[in-house]
Amino acid sequence: MSEAATHSARRSSLRRWTATIRESIATELWPLPTLFIIVAVALGIALPLIDRAVDSSLAPGFERVLFAGGPEAARAVLSAVAGSLITATSLTFSLTVVALQLASSQASPRVLRTFLKDPTVHWTLAVFVGTFAYSLTVLRTIQDGSDTFDPVVPRLAVTLASLLTLASVVMLVLFLAHLARQLRIETTMRQVYLETSGTINLVASTMAVGRTELPEWPPVERIEFSLATRSGFIRSTDRSRLLTTAIKHDIVVREEHTVGHHVVSKTPVARWWPRDPMRHLDDEERDTINRAIAGAVDLAYERTASQDIGFGIRQLVDITARALSPGVNDPTTAVHTLGHISATLCSLAELPIQSMGLTDDDDLVRVIIKPHDFVSLLDLAMTQPRRYGASDPGVVERLFQLLQEVGYRAERSEQSEAVLQQIDRLEASVAAEAYDFVERERFEKFAEAARAATEHHRWL
């Protein structure tokens, strides 16, 4: 790979790192509200000072729209604003947590992350706590008059507090309407699908394409293992760092797991070996290499959608399985979810072949990557819905349609073979159920259509 290609790999790693950081920030509730509190306190300090400087020069028409009460009235207004907003904030988000718990029990606990990323939730909380902090800050600037000085009432600041209160009421109404819409299972499925589609687009834009001839495996005694420093899910892998380490120490690195896989502390996250079979490394250089490789693998306590395609499919499959459980018994939701799973798999099938090797300027393979595997993701998408939904005619019909759609969009022979295997497995599951003759005849037609679409597209 040329120097330009090396820079491209580094840019891809930067984009992946940026996506990971953006995902981490988006799922935290505190950044935007904290920023609003800081801005509100600064505004609450500065605006009364500005108010004193311009109060005597305000136009009469402008004065009529400003707060016209005295110190007691101003204190009453600001106290009411602060007290009501902190109460509304506590009550609103307490009810929201309860509602989200109910929603997660009907869909999947893993979809709560999509609610945490919701910008409306962040902005509503930010406006509420920002208005509260602003009102408290302005409240301390009000002073009663005496024989030696006039009362201090920052009319501009109090008026702004009233406007922020009205904005908070509007945000509350919009938030409740938004929450009612977000709790619908159709909205949840669509959000998961869109998030997964964004992940697929990110992976497509950052991956190297084309087939690469990989080096032969060395003897077992030459292979070294880099161990995970802690347990967790692989959130991302800095392949630019792996490539730099491999070039610097003249080694070949092979990733052990894909993004989204859970690893246990002190188990391998990568294998590596010196490119020169006659070269022997001392303990210090070996430790340096192991630390660099382990440091390139970012582990987290939960899976995220920033680079993990399988996580989106996992969430959709969870919703399907939950809908098919005896406690919920909602096959219609399962059928709708299978539509989103089918669309996701079709997008995956059309991705170009991802190169499994990163090379240096001399075109020597230095890093062997572990790309996403369409066959494994197809199996993930099919196994539980097939197991739990084989007894429902509507679900079986949609599963055959899913395989027909994916089979038609399959770009490579190994993908088509995987689809055909899934058709056979689905037929076997259906054969074990107590269907009548008419239903079995209909399923046979669906299976033939799925098989025909896959075979026809394979030989185009």
NORFENKA-V753633 format. One record per residue. N is the residue number from 1. RES is the residue in one letter. PSI is psi in degrees with one decimal (none if undefined). OMEGA is omega as a letter, one per 30 degrees, with the letter a starting at -180 (999 if undefined). D_FIRST is the distance of its C-alpha to the first C-alpha in Angstrom with 2 decimals. Layout:
# NORFENKA-V753633
n->N res->RES psi->PSI omega->OMEGA d_first->D_FIRST
n->N res->RES psi->PSI omega->OMEGA d_first->D_FIRST
This chain:
# NORFENKA-V753633
n->1 res->M psi->137.0 omega->a d_first->0.00
n->2 res->S psi->171.8 omega->l d_first->3.79
n->3 res->E psi->-35.9 omega->l d_first->6.74
n->4 res->A psi->-39.3 omega->l d_first->7.94
n->5 res->A psi->-34.4 omega->l d_first->5.68
n->6 res->T psi->-44.0 omega->l d_first->6.72
n->7 res->H psi->-36.1 omega->l d_first->10.05
n->8 res->S psi->-40.1 omega->l d_first->10.13
n->9 res->A psi->-37.6 omega->l d_first->10.00
n->10 res->R psi->-38.5 omega->l d_first->12.68
n->11 res->R psi->-37.3 omega->l d_first->14.63
n->12 res->S psi->-41.5 omega->l d_first->14.70
n->13 res->S psi->-37.5 omega->l d_first->16.07
n->14 res->L psi->-41.7 omega->l d_first->18.50
n->15 res->R psi->-39.3 omega->l d_first->19.72
n->16 res->R psi->-42.1 omega->l d_first->20.29
n->17 res->W psi->-41.9 omega->l d_first->22.10
n->18 res->T psi->-41.3 omega->l d_first->24.13
n->19 res->A psi->-37.3 omega->l d_first->25.13
n->20 res->T psi->-44.6 omega->l d_first->26.26
n->21 res->I psi->-42.5 omega->l d_first->28.33
n->22 res->R psi->-39.4 omega->l d_first->29.80
n->23 res->E psi->-41.6 omega->a d_first->30.78
n->24 res->S psi->-42.0 omega->a d_first->32.42
n->25 res->I psi->-39.1 omega->a d_first->34.41
n->26 res->A psi->-26.8 omega->a d_first->35.42
n->27 res->T psi->6.2 omega->l d_first->37.06
n->28 res->E psi->134.3 omega->a d_first->39.16
n->29 res->L psi->-16.8 omega->a d_first->42.57
n->30 res->W psi->-28.3 omega->a d_first->43.21
n->31 res->P psi->-53.3 omega->a d_first->40.82
n->32 res->L psi->-45.2 omega->l d_first->42.40
n->33 res->P psi->-38.4 omega->l d_first->46.00
n->34 res->T psi->-42.1 omega->l d_first->45.57
n->35 res->L psi->-41.5 omega->l d_first->44.39
n->36 res->F psi->-37.5 omega->l d_first->47.39
n->37 res->I psi->-43.7 omega->l d_first->49.75
n->38 res->I psi->-46.4 omega->l d_first->48.60
n->39 res->V psi->-39.9 omega->a d_first->48.96
n->40 res->A psi->-42.2 omega->l d_first->52.32
n->41 res->V psi->-43.3 omega->l d_first->53.73
n->42 res->A psi->-40.8 omega->l d_first->52.71
n->43 res->L psi->-36.7 omega->l d_first->54.28
n->44 res->G psi->-25.1 omega->l d_first->57.35
n->45 res->I psi->-41.8 omega->a d_first->57.85
n->46 res->A psi->-39.2 omega->a d_first->57.17
n->47 res->L psi->-40.4 omega->l d_first->58.97
n->48 res->P psi->-33.8 omega->l d_first->62.43
n->49 res->L psi->-42.4 omega->l d_first->62.17
n->50 res->I psi->-37.9 omega->l d_first->61.36
n->51 res->D psi->-45.1 omega->l d_first->64.18
n->52 res->R psi->-35.9 omega->a d_first->66.70
n->53 res->A psi->-31.9 omega->a d_first->65.66
n->54 res->V psi->-1.5 omega->a d_first->65.94
n->55 res->D psi->-40.5 omega->a d_first->68.58
n->56 res->S psi->-14.9 omega->a d_first->71.50
n->57 res->S psi->10.5 omega->a d_first->69.86
n->58 res->L psi->143.7 omega->l d_first->68.81
n->59 res->A psi->145.7 omega->a d_first->70.22
n->60 res->P psi->-38.7 omega->l d_first->73.01
n->61 res->G psi->-35.4 omega->l d_first->71.18
n->62 res->F psi->-33.2 omega->a d_first->68.12
n->63 res->E psi->-28.9 omega->a d_first->70.33
n->64 res->R psi->-22.0 omega->a d_first->71.77
n->65 res->V psi->-3.8 omega->a d_first->68.47
n->66 res->L psi->165.3 omega->l d_first->67.92
n->67 res->F psi->133.5 omega->a d_first->69.24
n->68 res->A psi->7.5 omega->a d_first->72.93
n->69 res->G psi->175.7 omega->l d_first->74.06
n->70 res->G psi->-169.3 omega->a d_first->75.03
n->71 res->P psi->-43.0 omega->a d_first->73.50
n->72 res->E psi->-42.8 omega->l d_first->74.70
n->73 res->A psi->-40.6 omega->l d_first->73.39
n->74 res->A psi->-43.1 omega->l d_first->70.01
n->75 res->R psi->-41.0 omega->a d_first->69.80
n->76 res->A psi->-42.0 omega->l d_first->70.79
n->77 res->V psi->-50.2 omega->a d_first->68.12
n->78 res->L psi->-37.2 omega->l d_first->65.29
n->79 res->S psi->-41.5 omega->l d_first->66.49
n->80 res->A psi->-40.5 omega->l d_first->66.65
n->81 res->V psi->-49.9 omega->a d_first->63.14
n->82 res->A psi->-46.3 omega->a d_first->61.64
n->83 res->G psi->-42.3 omega->a d_first->63.59
n->84 res->S psi->-36.9 omega->a d_first->62.99
n->85 res->L psi->-40.4 omega->l d_first->59.24
n->86 res->I psi->-32.9 omega->l d_first->58.57
n->87 res->T psi->-45.4 omega->l d_first->60.74
n->88 res->A psi->-38.0 omega->l d_first->58.99
n->89 res->T psi->-48.1 omega->a d_first->55.57
n->90 res->S psi->-46.3 omega->a d_first->56.62
n->91 res->L psi->-45.8 omega->a d_first->58.28
n->92 res->T psi->-47.3 omega->a d_first->55.58
n->93 res->F psi->-21.8 omega->l d_first->52.72
n->94 res->S psi->-46.1 omega->l d_first->54.90
n->95 res->L psi->-35.1 omega->l d_first->55.62
n->96 res->T psi->-43.6 omega->l d_first->51.95
n->97 res->V psi->-42.6 omega->l d_first->50.99
n->98 res->V psi->-44.8 omega->l d_first->53.70
n->99 res->A psi->-39.3 omega->l d_first->52.57
n->100 res->L psi->-36.0 omega->l d_first->48.95
n->101 res->Q psi->-42.2 omega->l d_first->50.16
n->102 res->L psi->-40.8 omega->l d_first->52.13
n->103 res->A psi->-40.3 omega->a d_first->49.17
n->104 res->S psi->-32.1 omega->l d_first->46.89
n->105 res->S psi->-24.6 omega->l d_first->49.56
n->106 res->Q psi->-23.1 omega->a d_first->49.56
n->107 res->A psi->-85.6 omega->a d_first->45.79
n->108 res->S psi->140.6 omega->l d_first->43.57
n->109 res->P psi->-25.3 omega->a d_first->43.40
n->110 res->R psi->-16.4 omega->l d_first->39.67
n->111 res->V psi->-6.7 omega->l d_first->40.30
n->112 res->L psi->-25.5 omega->l d_first->42.04
n->113 res->R psi->-32.5 omega->l d_first->38.70
n->114 res->T psi->-32.8 omega->l d_first->38.74
n->115 res->F psi->-38.5 omega->l d_first->42.15
n->116 res->L psi->-26.7 omega->l d_first->41.03
n->117 res->K psi->-4.6 omega->a d_first->38.31
n->118 res->D psi->118.7 omega->a d_first->40.95
n->119 res->P psi->-31.4 omega->a d_first->41.25
n->120 res->T psi->-39.1 omega->l d_first->44.95
n->121 res->V psi->-44.2 omega->a d_first->45.72
n->122 res->H psi->-45.4 omega->a d_first->44.04
n->123 res->W psi->-36.8 omega->l d_first->45.82
n->124 res->T psi->-47.1 omega->l d_first->49.15
n->125 res->L psi->-39.9 omega->a d_first->49.09
n->126 res->A psi->-44.2 omega->l d_first->47.99
n->127 res->V psi->-41.7 omega->a d_first->50.87
n->128 res->F psi->-55.3 omega->a d_first->53.38
n->129 res->V psi->-29.3 omega->l d_first->52.66
n->130 res->G psi->-44.3 omega->l d_first->52.07
n->131 res->T psi->-40.4 omega->l d_first->55.49
n->132 res->F psi->-48.4 omega->a d_first->57.06
n->133 res->A psi->-39.1 omega->l d_first->55.69
n->134 res->Y psi->-44.4 omega->a d_first->56.69
n->135 res->S psi->-42.0 omega->l d_first->60.22
n->136 res->L psi->-38.8 omega->a d_first->60.77
n->137 res->T psi->-41.6 omega->l d_first->59.58
n->138 res->V psi->-32.4 omega->a d_first->61.88
n->139 res->L psi->-33.9 omega->a d_first->64.74
n->140 res->R psi->-12.4 omega->a d_first->65.05
n->141 res->T psi->-8.6 omega->a d_first->65.71
n->142 res->I psi->132.2 omega->a d_first->68.88
n->143 res->Q psi->141.0 omega->l d_first->72.07
n->144 res->D psi->153.4 omega->l d_first->75.74
n->145 res->G psi->165.2 omega->l d_first->78.07
n->146 res->S psi->-169.9 omega->l d_first->80.94
n->147 res->D psi->-22.7 omega->a d_first->83.70
n->148 res->T psi->-20.2 omega->l d_first->81.39
n->149 res->F psi->154.6 omega->a d_first->78.26
n->150 res->D psi->157.3 omega->l d_first->77.34
n->151 res->P psi->149.7 omega->a d_first->75.28
n->152 res->V psi->112.8 omega->l d_first->71.50
n->153 res->V psi->104.2 omega->l d_first->69.98
n->154 res->P psi->92.0 omega->a d_first->66.47
n->155 res->R psi->-40.8 omega->l d_first->67.09
n->156 res->L psi->-44.4 omega->a d_first->63.65
n->157 res->A psi->-42.2 omega->l d_first->62.00
n->158 res->V psi->-39.2 omega->l d_first->64.33
n->159 res->T psi->-42.1 omega->l d_first->63.87
n->160 res->L psi->-36.5 omega->l d_first->60.10
n->161 res->A psi->-39.7 omega->l d_first->60.60
n->162 res->S psi->-41.2 omega->l d_first->62.61
n->163 res->L psi->-40.4 omega->l d_first->59.94
n->164 res->L psi->-33.6 omega->l d_first->57.25
n->165 res->T psi->-43.6 omega->l d_first->59.58
n->166 res->L psi->-40.6 omega->l d_first->59.84
n->167 res->A psi->-37.8 omega->l d_first->56.06
n->168 res->S psi->-38.4 omega->l d_first->55.89
n->169 res->V psi->-42.1 omega->l d_first->58.39
n->170 res->V psi->-43.5 omega->l d_first->56.37
n->171 res->M psi->-37.4 omega->l d_first->53.19
n->172 res->L psi->-44.3 omega->l d_first->55.18
n->173 res->V psi->-46.0 omega->l d_first->56.29
n->174 res->L psi->-37.0 omega->a d_first->52.82
n->175 res->F psi->-43.3 omega->l d_first->51.39
n->176 res->L psi->-39.0 omega->l d_first->53.98
n->177 res->A psi->-40.1 omega->l d_first->53.31
n->178 res->H psi->-40.1 omega->a d_first->49.56
n->179 res->L psi->-41.4 omega->l d_first->50.12
n->180 res->A psi->-36.5 omega->l d_first->52.29
n->181 res->R psi->-37.9 omega->a d_first->49.57
n->182 res->Q psi->-29.3 omega->a d_first->46.83
n->183 res->L psi->-8.4 omega->l d_first->48.91
n->184 res->R psi->136.9 omega->a d_first->48.95
n->185 res->I psi->-30.6 omega->l d_first->46.83
n->186 res->E psi->-38.8 omega->l d_first->45.52
n->187 res->T psi->-41.7 omega->l d_first->44.12
n->188 res->T psi->-46.1 omega->l d_first->42.48
n->189 res->M psi->-42.6 omega->a d_first->40.82
n->190 res->R psi->-40.2 omega->l d_first->39.57
n->191 res->Q psi->-42.6 omega->l d_first->38.12
n->192 res->V psi->-42.1 omega->l d_first->36.25
n->193 res->Y psi->-45.9 omega->a d_first->34.92
n->194 res->L psi->-39.2 omega->l d_first->33.82
n->195 res->E psi->-42.2 omega->l d_first->32.16
n->196 res->T psi->-38.6 omega->l d_first->30.26
n->197 res->S psi->-39.5 omega->l d_first->29.26
n->198 res->G psi->-37.5 omega->l d_first->27.87
n->199 res->T psi->-41.7 omega->l d_first->25.83
n->200 res->I psi->-42.2 omega->l d_first->24.47
n->201 res->N psi->-38.6 omega->l d_first->23.55
n->202 res->L psi->-46.3 omega->l d_first->21.79
n->203 res->V psi->-41.7 omega->a d_first->19.77
n->204 res->A psi->-34.6 omega->a d_first->18.98
n->205 res->S psi->-14.7 omega->a d_first->17.85
n->206 res->T psi->-8.4 omega->a d_first->15.56
n->207 res->M psi->149.6 omega->l d_first->14.04
n->208 res->A psi->138.9 omega->a d_first->10.83
n->209 res->V psi->162.0 omega->l d_first->12.36
n->210 res->G psi->158.0 omega->l d_first->12.39
n->211 res->R psi->139.5 omega->l d_first->13.08
n->212 res->T psi->133.7 omega->l d_first->10.92
n->213 res->E psi->115.2 omega->a d_first->12.78
n->214 res->L psi->150.1 omega->l d_first->13.74
n->215 res->P psi->157.8 omega->l d_first->15.15
n->216 res->E psi->151.6 omega->l d_first->18.92
n->217 res->W psi->136.9 omega->l d_first->21.07
n->218 res->P psi->173.4 omega->l d_first->22.62
n->219 res->P psi->152.0 omega->a d_first->26.39
n->220 res->V psi->-36.8 omega->a d_first->27.91
n->221 res->E psi->-13.8 omega->l d_first->29.15
n->222 res->R psi->-10.1 omega->a d_first->25.69
n->223 res->I psi->131.7 omega->l d_first->24.52
n->224 res->E psi->156.4 omega->a d_first->25.08
n->225 res->F psi->133.8 omega->l d_first->25.72
n->226 res->S psi->124.6 omega->a d_first->25.17
n->227 res->L psi->148.4 omega->l d_first->28.25
n->228 res->A psi->138.2 omega->l d_first->29.02
n->229 res->T psi->-18.4 omega->l d_first->31.17
n->230 res->R psi->171.6 omega->l d_first->33.27
n->231 res->S psi->151.1 omega->l d_first->33.89
n->232 res->G psi->177.4 omega->l d_first->32.65
n->233 res->F psi->142.6 omega->l d_first->30.43
n->234 res->I psi->110.3 omega->a d_first->26.66
n->235 res->R psi->-36.7 omega->l d_first->26.43
n->236 res->S psi->162.9 omega->l d_first->22.75
n->237 res->T psi->125.5 omega->l d_first->19.82
n->238 res->D psi->89.0 omega->a d_first->17.81
n->239 res->R psi->-24.8 omega->l d_first->14.37
n->240 res->S psi->-40.4 omega->l d_first->13.07
n->241 res->R psi->-38.9 omega->l d_first->15.77
n->242 res->L psi->-42.4 omega->a d_first->14.97
n->243 res->L psi->-43.0 omega->l d_first->11.40
n->244 res->T psi->-43.4 omega->l d_first->13.11
n->245 res->T psi->-42.4 omega->a d_first->15.86
n->246 res->A psi->-40.2 omega->l d_first->13.95
n->247 res->I psi->-43.2 omega->a d_first->12.22
n->248 res->K psi->-40.3 omega->a d_first->15.65
n->249 res->H psi->6.8 omega->l d_first->17.65
n->250 res->D psi->56.7 omega->l d_first->15.50
n->251 res->I psi->172.3 omega->l d_first->16.05
n->252 res->V psi->129.4 omega->a d_first->14.86
n->253 res->V psi->136.6 omega->l d_first->16.09
n->254 res->R psi->121.7 omega->l d_first->17.43
n->255 res->E psi->142.1 omega->a d_first->19.09
n->256 res->E psi->-31.6 omega->a d_first->22.68
n->257 res->H psi->159.7 omega->l d_first->23.79
n->258 res->T psi->166.5 omega->l d_first->22.94
n->259 res->V psi->134.7 omega->a d_first->23.90
n->260 res->G psi->-11.7 omega->a d_first->27.69
n->261 res->H psi->142.5 omega->l d_first->28.52
n->262 res->H psi->127.3 omega->l d_first->31.29
n->263 res->V psi->153.3 omega->a d_first->30.84
n->264 res->V psi->145.6 omega->a d_first->33.69
n->265 res->S psi->136.5 omega->l d_first->33.83
n->266 res->K psi->27.5 omega->l d_first->32.90
n->267 res->T psi->158.1 omega->a d_first->31.17
n->268 res->P psi->135.8 omega->l d_first->27.51
n->269 res->V psi->-15.1 omega->l d_first->24.84
n->270 res->A psi->156.3 omega->l d_first->21.97
n->271 res->R psi->152.2 omega->l d_first->21.75
n->272 res->W psi->159.1 omega->l d_first->19.86
n->273 res->W psi->150.4 omega->l d_first->20.26
n->274 res->P psi->139.3 omega->a d_first->19.44
n->275 res->R psi->-34.4 omega->l d_first->16.94
n->276 res->D psi->116.1 omega->a d_first->19.63
n->277 res->P psi->-18.5 omega->a d_first->22.65
n->278 res->M psi->-2.8 omega->a d_first->25.07
n->279 res->R psi->138.5 omega->l d_first->24.09
n->280 res->H psi->132.6 omega->a d_first->26.56
n->281 res->L psi->143.0 omega->l d_first->26.20
n->282 res->D psi->170.8 omega->a d_first->29.23
n->283 res->D psi->-35.9 omega->a d_first->30.50
n->284 res->E psi->-45.6 omega->l d_first->29.58
n->285 res->E psi->-35.9 omega->l d_first->25.85
n->286 res->R psi->-42.9 omega->l d_first->25.95
n->287 res->D psi->-38.6 omega->l d_first->27.69
n->288 res->T psi->-44.0 omega->l d_first->25.26
n->289 res->I psi->-45.5 omega->a d_first->22.30
n->290 res->N psi->-40.4 omega->l d_first->24.44
n->291 res->R psi->-40.4 omega->a d_first->25.49
n->292 res->A psi->-42.1 omega->a d_first->22.02
n->293 res->I psi->-46.1 omega->l d_first->20.85
n->294 res->A psi->-34.8 omega->l d_first->24.19
n->295 res->G psi->-19.5 omega->l d_first->24.08
n->296 res->A psi->-11.6 omega->a d_first->20.88
n->297 res->V psi->113.2 omega->a d_first->22.90
n->298 res->D psi->118.1 omega->a d_first->25.43
n->299 res->L psi->143.7 omega->l d_first->28.67
n->300 res->A psi->161.9 omega->a d_first->31.58
n->301 res->Y psi->-11.7 omega->l d_first->35.05
n->302 res->E psi->158.9 omega->l d_first->34.59
n->303 res->R psi->148.8 omega->l d_first->32.05
n->304 res->T psi->163.0 omega->a d_first->30.91
n->305 res->A psi->5.5 omega->a d_first->29.60
n->306 res->S psi->-39.6 omega->l d_first->26.89
n->307 res->Q psi->1.3 omega->a d_first->24.03
n->308 res->D psi->97.9 omega->l d_first->26.20
n->309 res->I psi->-39.2 omega->a d_first->26.82
n->310 res->G psi->-25.2 omega->a d_first->29.14
n->311 res->F psi->-40.0 omega->l d_first->31.39
n->312 res->G psi->-43.5 omega->l d_first->32.47
n->313 res->I psi->-37.6 omega->l d_first->33.31
n->314 res->R psi->-42.4 omega->l d_first->35.09
n->315 res->Q psi->-43.3 omega->l d_first->37.27
n->316 res->L psi->-38.1 omega->l d_first->38.21
n->317 res->V psi->-38.2 omega->l d_first->39.06
n->318 res->D psi->-42.5 omega->l d_first->41.16
n->319 res->I psi->-41.6 omega->l d_first->43.10
n->320 res->T psi->-47.7 omega->a d_first->43.69
n->321 res->A psi->-40.0 omega->l d_first->44.88
n->322 res->R psi->-39.2 omega->l d_first->47.10
n->323 res->A psi->-28.1 omega->a d_first->48.64
n->324 res->L psi->-2.3 omega->a d_first->49.46
n->325 res->S psi->151.2 omega->a d_first->51.06
n->326 res->P psi->-30.3 omega->a d_first->54.87
n->327 res->G psi->-26.3 omega->a d_first->55.38
n->328 res->V psi->-51.9 omega->l d_first->53.75
n->329 res->N psi->61.2 omega->a d_first->54.11
n->330 res->D psi->73.9 omega->a d_first->52.36
n->331 res->P psi->-24.9 omega->l d_first->50.70
n->332 res->T psi->-42.8 omega->l d_first->50.40
n->333 res->T psi->-39.8 omega->l d_first->47.93
n->334 res->A psi->-41.6 omega->l d_first->45.99
n->335 res->V psi->-42.8 omega->l d_first->45.88
n->336 res->H psi->-40.0 omega->l d_first->44.65
n->337 res->T psi->-37.2 omega->l d_first->41.91
n->338 res->L psi->-28.1 omega->l d_first->40.75
n->339 res->G psi->-42.3 omega->l d_first->40.24
n->340 res->H psi->-37.2 omega->l d_first->37.72
n->341 res->I psi->-41.6 omega->l d_first->36.02
n->342 res->S psi->-44.4 omega->l d_first->35.83
n->343 res->A psi->-38.8 omega->l d_first->34.27
n->344 res->T psi->-45.3 omega->l d_first->31.60
n->345 res->L psi->-35.8 omega->l d_first->30.81
n->346 res->C psi->-39.8 omega->l d_first->30.70
n->347 res->S psi->-39.0 omega->l d_first->28.07
n->348 res->L psi->-39.4 omega->a d_first->26.00
n->349 res->A psi->-26.8 omega->a d_first->26.47
n->350 res->E psi->0.9 omega->l d_first->24.97
n->351 res->L psi->143.5 omega->l d_first->21.67
n->352 res->P psi->164.2 omega->l d_first->18.73
n->353 res->I psi->124.9 omega->a d_first->17.25
n->354 res->Q psi->129.9 omega->l d_first->15.13
n->355 res->S psi->136.1 omega->a d_first->12.07
n->356 res->M psi->3.7 omega->a d_first->13.29
n->357 res->G psi->137.8 omega->l d_first->10.23
n->358 res->L psi->131.8 omega->a d_first->7.67
n->359 res->T psi->164.2 omega->l d_first->5.22
n->360 res->D psi->-169.6 omega->a d_first->5.22
n->361 res->D psi->-20.8 omega->l d_first->4.84
n->362 res->D psi->11.5 omega->l d_first->6.62
n->363 res->D psi->30.1 omega->l d_first->4.90
n->364 res->L psi->131.9 omega->a d_first->7.79
n->365 res->V psi->123.5 omega->a d_first->8.82
n->366 res->R psi->-32.9 omega->a d_first->10.33
n->367 res->V psi->126.1 omega->l d_first->11.90
n->368 res->I psi->114.0 omega->a d_first->13.81
n->369 res->I psi->163.9 omega->l d_first->15.19
n->370 res->K psi->90.7 omega->a d_first->18.63
n->371 res->P psi->172.4 omega->l d_first->18.61
n->372 res->H psi->149.0 omega->a d_first->21.91
n->373 res->D psi->112.1 omega->a d_first->23.91
n->374 res->F psi->-40.0 omega->a d_first->26.02
n->375 res->V psi->-43.1 omega->l d_first->28.44
n->376 res->S psi->-40.4 omega->l d_first->29.25
n->377 res->L psi->-35.9 omega->l d_first->29.69
n->378 res->L psi->-41.6 omega->l d_first->31.95
n->379 res->D psi->-39.4 omega->l d_first->33.97
n->380 res->L psi->-41.2 omega->a d_first->34.28
n->381 res->A psi->-25.4 omega->a d_first->35.57
n->382 res->M psi->-31.7 omega->a d_first->38.06
n->383 res->T psi->-58.2 omega->a d_first->39.50
n->384 res->Q psi->-44.5 omega->l d_first->41.81
n->385 res->P psi->-36.3 omega->l d_first->42.94
n->386 res->R psi->-42.6 omega->a d_first->43.74
n->387 res->R psi->-48.3 omega->a d_first->45.63
n->388 res->Y psi->-19.8 omega->a d_first->47.58
n->389 res->G psi->5.6 omega->a d_first->48.04
n->390 res->A psi->-19.3 omega->a d_first->48.95
n->391 res->S psi->-1.1 omega->a d_first->52.62
n->392 res->D psi->121.7 omega->a d_first->52.37
n->393 res->P psi->-40.9 omega->a d_first->52.48
n->394 res->G psi->-40.0 omega->l d_first->50.75
n->395 res->V psi->-42.3 omega->l d_first->47.79
n->396 res->V psi->-43.6 omega->l d_first->47.48
n->397 res->E psi->-43.3 omega->a d_first->47.59
n->398 res->R psi->-32.5 omega->l d_first->44.82
n->399 res->L psi->-41.2 omega->l d_first->42.64
n->400 res->F psi->-40.7 omega->l d_first->43.03
n->401 res->Q psi->-39.1 omega->l d_first->42.22
n->402 res->L psi->-48.0 omega->a d_first->39.09
n->403 res->L psi->-33.3 omega->l d_first->37.90
n->404 res->Q psi->-43.7 omega->l d_first->38.90
n->405 res->E psi->-46.8 omega->a d_first->36.89
n->406 res->V psi->-38.8 omega->l d_first->33.75
n->407 res->G psi->-37.1 omega->l d_first->34.22
n->408 res->Y psi->-33.5 omega->a d_first->34.43
n->409 res->R psi->-6.3 omega->a d_first->31.23
n->410 res->A psi->133.5 omega->a d_first->29.26
n->411 res->E psi->-22.3 omega->a d_first->26.30
n->412 res->R psi->160.2 omega->a d_first->25.54
n->413 res->S psi->-37.4 omega->a d_first->27.90
n->414 res->E psi->-30.0 omega->l d_first->27.31
n->415 res->Q psi->-43.4 omega->l d_first->28.29
n->416 res->S psi->-40.9 omega->l d_first->31.37
n->417 res->E psi->-39.0 omega->l d_first->32.34
n->418 res->A psi->-39.5 omega->l d_first->32.20
n->419 res->V psi->-42.3 omega->l d_first->34.42
n->420 res->L psi->-37.5 omega->l d_first->36.86
n->421 res->Q psi->-39.4 omega->l d_first->37.13
n->422 res->Q psi->-34.1 omega->l d_first->37.96
n->423 res->I psi->-44.3 omega->l d_first->40.61
n->424 res->D psi->-42.7 omega->a d_first->42.18
n->425 res->R psi->-37.9 omega->l d_first->42.26
n->426 res->L psi->-40.7 omega->l d_first->43.77
n->427 res->E psi->-39.8 omega->l d_first->46.39
n->428 res->A psi->-39.2 omega->l d_first->47.27
n->429 res->S psi->-40.5 omega->l d_first->47.73
n->430 res->V psi->-36.2 omega->a d_first->49.92
n->431 res->A psi->-26.0 omega->a d_first->51.95
n->432 res->A psi->-4.8 omega->a d_first->52.95
n->433 res->E psi->162.8 omega->a d_first->54.45
n->434 res->A psi->74.1 omega->l d_first->57.99
n->435 res->Y psi->154.9 omega->l d_first->57.49
n->436 res->D psi->179.5 omega->a d_first->60.16
n->437 res->F psi->-42.4 omega->a d_first->59.95
n->438 res->V psi->-43.9 omega->a d_first->59.19
n->439 res->E psi->-42.2 omega->l d_first->56.26
n->440 res->R psi->-36.6 omega->l d_first->54.77
n->441 res->E psi->-40.7 omega->l d_first->55.14
n->442 res->R psi->-41.1 omega->l d_first->53.30
n->443 res->F psi->-36.3 omega->l d_first->50.44
n->444 res->E psi->-37.8 omega->l d_first->50.17
n->445 res->K psi->-39.4 omega->l d_first->49.73
n->446 res->F psi->-41.1 omega->l d_first->46.97
n->447 res->A psi->-41.0 omega->l d_first->45.20
n->448 res->E psi->-39.7 omega->l d_first->45.58
n->449 res->A psi->-41.8 omega->l d_first->44.19
n->450 res->A psi->-42.2 omega->a d_first->41.12
n->451 res->R psi->-39.0 omega->l d_first->40.57
n->452 res->A psi->-41.5 omega->l d_first->41.15
n->453 res->A psi->-41.1 omega->a d_first->38.65
n->454 res->T psi->-46.3 omega->a d_first->35.95
n->455 res->E psi->-42.4 omega->a d_first->36.81
n->456 res->H psi->-46.1 omega->a d_first->37.23
n->457 res->H psi->-30.1 omega->a d_first->33.91
n->458 res->R psi->-31.4 omega->a d_first->32.13
n->459 res->W psi->11.8 omega->l d_first->33.53
n->460 res->L psi->none omega->999 d_first->33.15
